[in-house]
Amino acid sequence: MSRKIVVAGNWKMNKTAAEAEALVKELVGLVSDVCPCKAEIVVCPPFTAIAAAVKAAKGSNIKVGAQNVHWEASGAYTGEISVSMLKELGVEYVITGHSERRQYFGETDHTVHLRTAAALAGGFKVMMCIGETLEERESNRTAEVLDRQLEGGLGGFTAADMENIILAYEPVWAIGTGKTATPEMAEETHRHIRGKVRAMFGDEVAGKIRIQYGGSMKPGNAAELLACPDIDGGLIGGTALKADSFAELVKNAVSGSGC
Ligand code: PEP
């Protein structure tokens, strides 16, 4: 089954509004020849830079996402952001469950589920992140950890909900470290994830769901990773912070996807 690739930049806590505007303006020119029929291109700035990014991306093939969302509609949740606040800004995608949220901010499979459910109800596409730590991989617990994250994050969703979910497999040991999973290792794990989705939701959902790889993806390794049958895009950290390197990665990813 052919799946449209989705390449998203997660800017984390980087870029002011002015810097975001400049980056997106430059990116618009660099990726204007990438057909939206081949790839979805998404940038996920920090909350304060979303409005500037949306404005700069207007009329282009670049979409804007947020890095988090809260499950309640409003209330006493200091430091959080709601679905309606993001919708008003023109956000179309939301990242949930990034390993940095799990590691530093107490995110659990349950809160990832709540955030993902709220984002779906709000009409966003969700990039839900999963991934094992080095210690978990070295003790042969990768499959067990991913299964737990998938069951906790996705349990109770319907096939219709799954249409708007993208999974991002990000081995924690590969994030920001320069260590990338080999294409063979990544493909084996993506195949496992698709199999788990099949067990939970059936063949059709498993065939359609897009699974991004994330973890030190670069222009130089994007094509070989995207050539793997179960890798349908990338979630990109460091390389997404410069328009030229992100654009090069997007183009190499599209060439590798066999579109
Ligand atoms: C990320 O944090 O989602 C990520 C993949 O980062 P990097 O590309 O820098 O490894």
Boltz pocket constraint, residues with backbone or C-beta under 6 A from the ligand:
constraints:
  - pocket:
      binder: B
      contacts: [[A, 10], [A, 170], [A, 174], [A, 175], [A, 176], [A, 177], [A, 178], [A, 214], [A, 215], [A, 216], [A, 217], [A, 235], [A, 236], [A, 237], [A, 238], [A, 239]]
      max_distance: 6.0
